[in-house]
Amino acid sequence: MIVREANFGARPARVLWVVLAWFWLVLGILSTQAADEDLPHGPEGGQRLARELCDLRPVEDTNWQGVLKISGRNHKTISIPISCQWRTGEATWSVTYLTSSTNSIPAESLKIIFSTNAAPQYFYARASSMNAAPGEPQLVTGTNIDIPLAGSDFWLSDLGFEFYHWPGQNYVKWELRRSQGCYVLESTNPRPSPNGYSRVKMWIDAEPGHLAPLEGEAYGADGRLLKEFELGSIEKVNGQYELRDLKISNRKTGSRTQLLFDLQTK
């Protein structure tokens, strides 16, 4: 039985991979008691694992600050301040991202509402000028969720783990990854857009007491590897180990985005 709650109060920086983040979206997630032999291979096990990942949620409200560092484009690095607010609920819960404006990118706002019985809803707004506020976020659907947040390599759909809600879920195998035992989950999109994902492959930490994605690969409509996701370094803060950053690389553009958490301001 997999517990469907994330203890953000204990280790808030790890929760991101759940919401995110592939990916990614995980700040202290509990947990799976199921061993590999208890999780059937194939679609049955894949649907079960995806459902448990979809149902992970925070147990209390939390805020954090950080920065998006985008590099590899024209040999320049862009740093964008970002803040996040998690809000809990019984049937639904939400996460809101706010990015500050830079010299070339206006401020943006993204609110994702998660539910126990439906795919996420995305509400997005982008400021009309560098000095303006984003305005009231509007519902976006379909291929419109496959757009970058603040020009980064994180799409709106990445931050909502949209692929966990695709009908095609397959538990492939148990495999060691980064010295950790992992469930390998493949999610297949039955109707990929020309610029979207056709398949996502995730390595999910199978250690008892955790259910956290460690790495991921996203493949484009042409079947080629498009993006790679990974948890970054771990840092000890106030006696507890917490995730310091998330990384995502885009093979097509050659760019890379690192989401750095300010572990001192939660």
Secondary structure as UniProt FT lines:
FT   TURN            8..10
FT   HELIX           12..15
FT   HELIX           16..19
FT   HELIX           36..38
FT   HELIX           43..54
FT   STRAND          62..73
FT   TURN            74..75
FT   STRAND          76..87
FT   STRAND          92..99
FT   STRAND          108..115
FT   STRAND          121..126
FT   TURN            130..131
FT   STRAND          138..140
FT   HELIX           142..145
FT   TURN            150..151
FT   HELIX           156..159
FT   TURN            160..161
FT   HELIX           162..165
FT   STRAND          168..177
FT   TURN            178..179
FT   STRAND          180..188
FT   TURN            194..195
FT   STRAND          197..205
FT   TURN            208..209
FT   STRAND          212..220
FT   TURN            221..222
FT   STRAND          225..231
FT   STRAND          234..237
FT   TURN            238..239
FT   STRAND          240..243
FT   STRAND          245..250
FT   TURN            251..254
FT   STRAND          255..261
FT   TURN            263..264
//
